[in-house]
Amino acid sequence: MAIGSIKKEVISSIPFLDQREILNKVLNITNEEMSFLDIMELSGRSVATKVPTYHHFVNDELYKLGEVSAISGSDGQAQITIGLTDASSVRAGELVYFKDGKVGRVQSKSGNDITVKMVEAGVTFDLNATGGVTVAVADKLPFFSNAQGEGSGSPDPIKYGLTKYFNQVQIFKDKFSLSGIQKASAIEVMYEGKPYVMYKAQHEALMKFRGDISFAMFMSRLSGTNFESSSPSLVDADGNAVQTTKGLDQYVAEQGVVKNIAGSALALADIKALTKELNLRRAPEDYLVFVGTNKNIEWDDLFNQLGNSATLSTAARFDIGKNIDLGIDSVKIYGRTYHKKYLPLLDHKNVTNFSSSFKTFADAAYFVPNDKVKTHGSGETVDRLRVRYLAGDGTDLRYNETMLGKFAPTPTSDKSVLEVHYESVQGLEVLGANHFAKVI
């Protein structure tokens, strides 16, 4: 090449393709942060308890149905003896309504047998169901009032009982550990601005720990015995007593309303049936409805169809503009307002919604009263749904984090690790569970 001349060469871009380009952010595809536990805490529904089991009492119904177990008498009589399966709440002088629309009076009572006389003159019993007032074994009889004689004394006293319900806390524990090398090693991703293993690992361990608590509050079953038992039925490998809390699903299944839909998808008939049952229980008028994907779709499909129906006024139809919102978040129907809330917990692909999962969660809608329950004999109200955590004598076991090892903020040993231990002692409490419901 001559002096002063320039040699030009083509520079290829292909070699640059061999260089790595890394997005130094961890992509969160699991979305574990928002859970049932978060909903409880964000709404301030966490209450301390001083004992590992906690109880509440529900007052009995003031009016009870009597079920006929036997009949002693004959046709054409205005007075017969009726045996009841339980007559503890029935007294002489009470009025009873028969399915024929006639009224009788309890003249006397002996054990579970009551002698009833018809109130209206000329009205008699016909035990062969050929005319007159009929009554048969297994009939339900309502006792709706009382009528006492002139100059008579007061009726026999009656005691209204209490039904006791209880639940218990559950001990949750988790742990993660890092060696000194792992703690000090930088990685090629960032978490909260720090490129070190420990920050991501600590966060994910905490999310798993809180997730365990959240799932237990919803899915757990009450263990047969508790810490107070001298011979617990559930123990760990070292023989230590273990107790589990009763989750929301068990509360609803045992005390609430459980409805199986009649067809392949939620229909108006299912809402009607649920409404009738809730009305019988004198349930409140405002509800939250927790759903997963399946019932979320069925809910929107059902009420979207109603919205396009000619049976509704034109004002209720869609106003189509640039944006169309076809989701039905709140609806008022048959005297109740329902606010639908999607709960990711019901759709977890590795816990509640997989190919062979127990479909009571993935296919269910949980109806939770959106009010507070009244306490008997006062104007006070209490949250219907809340978390109980163990605390007392200066110890708070709602959340406890302990760091151990040589690399702990305060070193506890010469072992070159950082160990983080999590512990929580919590349980669910549902008050007035007979007003809750589940539709599957």
C-alpha positions as CSV (number, residue, x, y, z in Angstrom):
1,M,0.0,0.0,0.0
2,A,1.4,3.4,-1.0
3,I,2.2,5.9,1.6
4,G,-0.7,8.2,2.3
5,S,-3.3,5.9,0.8
6,I,-6.3,4.5,2.8
7,K,-7.5,0.9,2.6
8,K,-11.3,0.5,3.2
9,E,-12.7,-2.8,4.5
10,V,-16.3,-3.9,5.1
11,I,-17.1,-4.5,8.8
12,S,-19.7,-7.3,9.2
13,S,-22.4,-7.1,11.8
14,I,-22.7,-10.8,12.2
15,P,-20.1,-11.1,15.1
16,F,-22.2,-8.8,17.2
17,L,-25.0,-11.4,17.2
18,D,-22.9,-13.6,19.4
19,Q,-23.0,-11.1,22.2
20,R,-25.6,-11.7,25.0
21,E,-28.4,-9.2,25.6
22,I,-30.0,-9.7,29.0
23,L,-33.1,-8.1,30.4
24,N,-31.8,-7.7,34.0
25,K,-35.3,-7.8,35.5
26,V,-37.0,-11.0,36.8
27,L,-40.4,-11.3,35.1
28,N,-43.1,-12.1,37.6
29,I,-45.4,-14.6,35.8
30,T,-46.7,-16.3,38.9
31,N,-48.5,-13.3,40.4
32,E,-48.6,-14.7,43.9
33,E,-48.7,-11.4,45.6
34,M,-52.5,-10.7,45.8
35,S,-54.0,-13.5,47.9
36,F,-57.0,-14.1,50.2
37,L,-54.8,-13.2,53.1
38,D,-54.0,-9.9,51.5
39,I,-57.7,-9.1,51.2
40,M,-58.2,-9.8,54.9
41,E,-55.3,-7.6,55.9
42,L,-56.0,-4.8,53.5
43,S,-59.5,-4.6,54.9
44,G,-58.3,-4.6,58.5
45,R,-59.8,-7.9,59.4
46,S,-57.1,-9.3,61.7
47,V,-57.8,-9.7,65.4
48,A,-55.5,-11.0,68.2
49,T,-56.4,-14.1,70.3
50,K,-54.7,-15.1,73.5
51,V,-55.5,-18.9,73.3
52,P,-54.9,-21.4,70.5
53,T,-58.6,-22.1,70.2
54,Y,-61.4,-19.5,70.0
55,H,-65.1,-19.7,70.2
56,H,-68.3,-17.8,69.4
57,F,-71.9,-18.5,70.2
58,V,-75.0,-18.2,68.0
59,N,-78.5,-17.7,69.5
60,D,-81.1,-20.4,68.7
61,E,-84.1,-19.8,66.6
62,L,-87.0,-18.4,68.6
63,Y,-89.5,-20.3,66.5
64,K,-88.9,-24.0,65.8
65,L,-90.8,-26.5,63.6
66,G,-92.2,-29.6,65.2
67,E,-91.9,-32.8,63.2
68,V,-94.8,-35.3,63.7
69,S,-93.5,-38.8,64.8
70,A,-96.8,-40.4,65.9
71,I,-100.6,-39.8,66.1
72,S,-103.0,-41.0,68.7
73,G,-106.7,-40.4,67.9
74,S,-109.5,-41.2,65.6
75,D,-111.4,-39.6,62.7
76,G,-114.0,-37.0,63.4
77,Q,-112.4,-35.8,66.7
78,A,-111.7,-32.2,67.4
79,Q,-108.8,-33.2,69.7
80,I,-106.0,-35.7,69.2
81,T,-102.6,-36.5,70.6
82,I,-99.5,-35.8,68.4
83,G,-96.1,-37.1,69.1
84,L,-93.2,-34.9,68.0
85,T,-89.5,-35.8,67.5
86,D,-88.6,-33.0,69.9
87,A,-91.1,-30.9,71.8
88,S,-88.7,-29.1,74.1
89,S,-89.7,-25.7,72.8
90,V,-93.5,-26.4,72.7
91,R,-95.7,-25.4,75.7
92,A,-99.3,-25.7,76.6
93,G,-101.3,-22.8,75.2
94,E,-99.4,-22.4,71.9
95,L,-101.2,-22.2,68.6
96,V,-100.2,-24.5,65.8
97,Y,-101.0,-24.1,62.1
98,F,-101.9,-27.1,60.0
99,K,-101.3,-27.5,56.3
100,D,-105.1,-27.3,55.6
101,G,-105.1,-23.7,56.8
102,K,-106.7,-24.5,60.2
103,V,-105.4,-23.6,63.7
104,G,-105.2,-25.8,66.8
105,R,-104.3,-25.1,70.4
106,V,-101.9,-27.2,72.5
107,Q,-104.1,-28.2,75.4
108,S,-101.4,-30.2,77.3
109,K,-98.0,-31.7,76.9
110,S,-96.4,-34.8,78.3
111,G,-92.9,-35.5,77.2
112,N,-92.8,-35.2,73.5
113,D,-96.6,-35.8,73.2
114,I,-98.9,-32.8,72.8
115,T,-102.7,-32.9,72.9
116,V,-104.2,-30.5,70.3
117,K,-107.7,-29.2,70.1
118,M,-109.0,-27.3,67.0
119,V,-109.8,-23.6,67.6
120,E,-112.8,-23.3,65.3
121,A,-116.1,-25.0,66.3
122,G,-117.0,-28.0,64.2
123,V,-113.6,-28.5,62.7
124,T,-112.4,-32.1,63.2
125,F,-109.4,-34.2,62.3
126,D,-109.6,-36.7,59.4
127,L,-106.6,-39.1,59.7
128,N,-107.6,-40.9,56.6
129,A,-107.3,-37.8,54.5
130,T,-110.8,-37.9,53.2
131,G,-111.9,-34.6,54.5
132,G,-111.3,-32.2,57.4
133,V,-107.9,-31.4,58.9
134,T,-105.2,-34.0,58.0
135,V,-102.0,-34.7,59.8
136,A,-99.5,-37.4,59.1
137,V,-96.1,-38.7,60.3
138,A,-93.2,-36.5,59.1
139,D,-95.4,-33.5,58.7
140,K,-93.9,-30.2,59.9
141,L,-95.9,-28.1,62.3
142,P,-95.2,-24.4,63.0
143,F,-96.1,-23.1,66.5
144,F,-96.7,-19.4,65.7
145,S,-98.4,-17.8,68.8
146,N,-100.2,-18.6,72.1
147,A,-103.6,-18.2,73.6
148,Q,-104.1,-18.3,77.3
149,G,-107.3,-18.7,79.5
150,E,-108.9,-15.9,81.4
151,G,-107.5,-15.8,84.9
152,S,-104.8,-18.4,84.1
153,G,-101.2,-18.4,85.2
154,S,-98.2,-17.9,83.0
155,P,-97.1,-20.7,80.8
156,D,-94.1,-23.0,81.6
157,P,-90.8,-21.3,81.3
158,I,-88.7,-21.9,78.3
159,K,-84.9,-21.7,77.9
160,Y,-83.5,-20.4,74.6
161,G,-80.1,-22.1,74.0
162,L,-76.9,-21.2,72.4
163,T,-75.0,-23.0,69.7
164,K,-71.2,-23.0,70.2
165,Y,-68.8,-22.9,67.3
166,F,-65.0,-22.9,67.5
167,N,-61.9,-22.8,65.4
168,Q,-58.2,-22.8,66.1
169,V,-55.0,-21.3,65.0
170,Q,-52.5,-23.1,62.9
171,I,-48.7,-22.9,63.1
172,F,-47.1,-22.0,59.8
173,K,-43.3,-22.1,59.4
174,D,-40.8,-21.7,56.5
175,K,-37.1,-21.1,56.1
176,F,-34.5,-20.3,53.5
177,S,-30.8,-20.5,53.7
178,L,-27.9,-19.1,51.8
179,S,-24.2,-19.9,52.0
180,G,-21.7,-17.0,52.3
181,I,-20.7,-17.5,48.6
182,Q,-24.3,-17.3,47.5
183,K,-25.0,-14.3,49.6
184,A,-22.0,-12.4,48.2
185,S,-22.4,-13.5,44.6
186,A,-23.8,-11.1,42.1
187,I,-26.3,-12.4,39.5
188,E,-27.3,-11.0,36.2
189,V,-30.8,-10.0,37.2
190,M,-31.9,-7.1,39.5
191,Y,-34.4,-7.3,42.3
192,E,-35.3,-4.0,44.1
193,G,-32.2,-2.5,42.5
194,K,-29.8,-5.1,44.0
195,P,-28.1,-7.8,41.8
196,Y,-27.7,-10.4,44.5
197,V,-29.2,-13.8,45.1
198,M,-30.4,-13.2,48.6
199,Y,-32.9,-10.5,47.9
200,K,-34.8,-12.4,45.3
201,A,-34.6,-15.7,47.4
202,Q,-35.8,-13.9,50.5
203,H,-38.8,-12.3,48.8
204,E,-39.9,-15.5,47.2
205,A,-39.6,-17.5,50.4
206,L,-41.8,-14.9,52.1
207,M,-44.4,-15.1,49.2
208,K,-44.5,-18.9,49.6
209,F,-44.9,-18.5,53.3
210,R,-47.8,-16.1,53.0
211,G,-49.3,-18.2,50.2
212,D,-49.4,-21.2,52.6
213,I,-51.4,-19.2,55.1
214,S,-53.7,-17.8,52.4
215,F,-54.6,-21.3,51.0
216,A,-55.1,-22.6,54.5
217,M,-57.6,-19.9,55.3
218,F,-59.6,-21.0,52.3
219,M,-59.0,-24.7,51.9
220,S,-57.9,-26.2,55.2
221,R,-60.0,-28.6,57.3
222,L,-60.2,-28.6,61.1
223,S,-58.0,-31.2,62.7
224,G,-59.7,-33.7,65.1
225,T,-57.8,-32.6,68.2
226,N,-55.8,-29.6,69.2
227,F,-52.8,-28.6,71.3
228,E,-54.9,-28.8,74.5
229,S,-55.6,-32.5,74.0
230,S,-53.6,-34.9,76.2
231,S,-53.6,-37.4,73.3
232,P,-53.6,-35.4,70.0
233,S,-54.5,-37.4,66.9
234,L,-52.3,-35.4,64.6
235,V,-48.6,-35.2,65.5
236,D,-45.4,-34.5,63.6
237,A,-42.4,-36.9,63.3
238,D,-41.2,-36.0,66.7
239,G,-44.5,-36.5,68.4
240,N,-45.4,-32.8,68.7
241,A,-49.1,-32.0,68.6
242,V,-50.3,-30.4,65.3
243,Q,-53.5,-28.6,64.8
244,T,-55.0,-27.1,61.6
245,T,-57.6,-24.3,61.2
246,K,-61.0,-24.6,59.6
247,G,-61.0,-22.8,56.2
248,L,-63.8,-20.8,54.6
249,D,-64.8,-23.7,52.4
250,Q,-65.5,-26.0,55.4
251,Y,-67.4,-23.2,57.3
252,V,-69.7,-22.8,54.3
253,A,-70.1,-26.5,53.7
254,E,-71.1,-27.2,57.3
255,Q,-73.2,-24.2,58.2
256,G,-74.0,-22.2,55.0
257,V,-76.0,-22.8,51.9
258,V,-74.5,-25.2,49.2
259,K,-76.2,-25.2,45.8
260,N,-75.4,-27.4,42.8
261,I,-76.3,-25.7,39.6
262,A,-79.1,-27.5,37.7
263,G,-77.5,-27.3,34.2
264,S,-74.0,-27.1,32.7
265,A,-73.7,-23.4,33.5
266,L,-75.0,-20.8,36.0
267,A,-78.6,-19.9,35.2
268,L,-81.3,-17.6,36.4
269,A,-83.0,-20.5,38.1
270,D,-79.9,-21.0,40.3
271,I,-80.0,-17.4,41.4
272,K,-83.7,-17.8,42.2
273,A,-83.1,-20.9,44.3
274,L,-80.2,-19.3,46.2
275,T,-82.3,-16.2,46.9
276,K,-85.2,-18.3,48.4
277,E,-82.8,-20.1,50.7
278,L,-81.0,-17.0,51.8
279,N,-84.4,-15.3,52.5
280,L,-85.4,-18.3,54.6
281,R,-82.3,-17.7,56.7
282,R,-83.0,-13.9,56.9
283,A,-79.7,-13.2,55.3
284,P,-78.4,-9.7,54.4
285,E,-79.0,-7.9,51.1
286,D,-75.4,-7.1,50.1
287,Y,-72.9,-9.8,49.1
288,L,-69.4,-10.3,47.7
289,V,-69.1,-13.1,45.3
290,F,-65.6,-14.7,45.0
291,V,-65.1,-16.5,41.7
292,G,-62.4,-18.2,39.7
293,T,-62.4,-18.2,35.9
294,N,-65.2,-20.8,35.4
295,K,-67.8,-19.0,37.5
296,N,-66.6,-15.6,36.3
297,I,-67.4,-16.5,32.7
298,E,-70.7,-18.1,33.6
299,W,-71.7,-15.0,35.7
300,D,-70.9,-12.6,32.9
301,D,-72.6,-14.8,30.2
302,L,-75.7,-15.1,32.3
303,F,-76.2,-11.4,33.0
304,N,-75.0,-10.3,29.6
305,Q,-77.8,-12.4,28.1
306,L,-80.3,-10.7,30.5
307,G,-79.0,-7.3,29.4
308,N,-79.8,-8.1,25.8
309,S,-83.2,-9.5,26.6
310,A,-86.3,-7.8,25.4
311,T,-87.8,-8.4,28.8
312,L,-85.6,-5.6,30.2
313,S,-86.2,-1.9,29.5
314,T,-84.2,-0.3,26.7
315,A,-82.4,1.8,29.4
316,A,-80.8,-1.3,30.7
317,R,-79.3,-2.3,27.4
318,F,-75.7,-1.6,26.3
319,D,-74.8,1.9,25.2
320,I,-72.2,1.2,22.5
321,G,-69.5,3.7,22.0
322,K,-65.8,3.5,21.4
323,N,-65.4,1.2,24.5
324,I,-67.6,-1.7,25.4
325,D,-67.5,-3.2,28.8
326,L,-69.2,-6.6,28.8
327,G,-68.1,-7.6,32.3
328,I,-70.8,-7.7,35.0
329,D,-69.1,-6.6,38.3
330,S,-72.2,-5.7,40.3
331,V,-75.8,-6.7,39.8
332,K,-79.0,-6.2,41.8
333,I,-81.6,-8.9,41.4
334,Y,-84.4,-10.4,43.5
335,G,-83.8,-7.8,46.3
336,R,-80.0,-8.5,46.6
337,T,-76.9,-6.8,45.3
338,Y,-74.0,-9.0,44.4
339,H,-70.4,-7.6,43.8
340,K,-68.4,-10.1,41.9
341,K,-64.6,-10.4,42.8
342,Y,-62.2,-12.5,40.9
343,L,-60.0,-14.5,43.3
344,P,-56.8,-15.8,41.7
345,L,-56.5,-18.4,44.5
346,L,-59.4,-20.4,42.9
347,D,-57.4,-20.6,39.6
348,H,-54.0,-21.6,40.8
349,K,-52.8,-24.1,38.2
350,N,-50.8,-26.2,40.7
351,V,-53.1,-26.0,43.7
352,T,-56.8,-25.6,42.8
353,N,-57.3,-25.8,39.1
354,F,-55.5,-28.5,37.2
355,S,-56.7,-31.5,35.2
356,S,-57.5,-33.8,38.1
357,S,-58.1,-31.2,40.8
358,F,-60.9,-31.2,43.3
359,K,-63.3,-29.0,41.3
360,T,-65.2,-27.6,44.3
361,F,-62.8,-24.7,44.2
362,A,-62.2,-24.1,40.5
363,D,-65.9,-24.4,39.7
364,A,-67.3,-22.7,42.8
365,A,-68.6,-19.2,43.5
366,Y,-68.5,-18.2,47.2
367,F,-71.1,-15.7,48.5
368,V,-69.9,-13.7,51.4
369,P,-72.1,-11.2,53.2
370,N,-70.7,-7.7,52.7
371,D,-71.7,-6.4,56.0
372,K,-71.1,-6.9,59.7
373,V,-73.1,-9.3,61.9
374,K,-75.1,-7.9,64.8
375,T,-74.4,-9.1,68.3
376,H,-77.4,-10.3,70.3
377,G,-78.8,-7.8,72.8
378,S,-76.7,-4.8,71.8
379,G,-76.2,-2.5,68.9
380,E,-72.6,-3.7,68.3
381,T,-71.6,-5.2,65.0
382,V,-68.6,-7.5,64.3
383,D,-66.8,-8.4,61.0
384,R,-68.2,-11.6,59.6
385,L,-64.9,-12.8,58.2
386,R,-61.6,-12.2,60.0
387,V,-58.2,-13.7,60.8
388,R,-57.2,-14.5,64.4
389,Y,-53.5,-14.4,65.3
390,L,-51.9,-15.5,68.5
391,A,-50.6,-12.7,70.7
392,G,-50.2,-12.2,74.4
393,D,-47.7,-11.5,77.2
394,G,-45.5,-9.4,75.0
395,T,-45.4,-12.0,72.3
396,D,-46.9,-11.4,68.9
397,L,-47.0,-14.4,66.6
398,R,-48.8,-12.8,63.7
399,Y,-45.5,-12.7,61.8
400,N,-42.1,-13.5,63.2
401,E,-38.8,-13.4,61.3
402,T,-35.6,-14.7,62.8
403,M,-32.1,-14.5,61.1
404,L,-29.4,-16.9,62.2
405,G,-25.9,-17.7,61.2
406,K,-22.6,-16.0,60.7
407,F,-24.0,-13.5,58.2
408,A,-27.1,-12.5,60.1
409,P,-27.3,-8.8,61.1
410,T,-26.4,-10.1,64.6
411,P,-24.2,-13.2,64.1
412,T,-25.4,-16.2,66.0
413,S,-22.9,-18.8,65.1
414,D,-19.7,-19.4,63.1
415,K,-21.5,-21.3,60.4
416,S,-21.0,-19.4,57.2
417,V,-24.6,-19.1,56.2
418,L,-27.6,-16.8,56.5
419,E,-30.7,-18.5,57.6
420,V,-34.1,-16.8,57.7
421,H,-36.9,-18.5,59.6
422,Y,-40.5,-17.4,59.3
423,E,-43.3,-18.3,61.8
424,S,-46.9,-17.3,62.1
425,V,-49.7,-18.6,64.2
426,Q,-53.1,-17.7,62.7
427,G,-56.5,-19.1,62.0
428,L,-59.8,-18.1,60.2
429,E,-62.9,-17.0,62.0
430,V,-66.3,-16.8,60.3
431,L,-69.2,-15.4,62.2
432,G,-72.8,-16.0,61.1
433,A,-71.7,-18.7,58.6
434,N,-75.3,-19.8,58.0
435,H,-75.6,-16.6,55.8
436,F,-72.7,-17.6,53.6
437,A,-73.2,-19.7,50.4
438,K,-71.4,-21.7,47.8
439,V,-72.7,-22.4,44.3
440,I,-71.0,-25.2,42.4
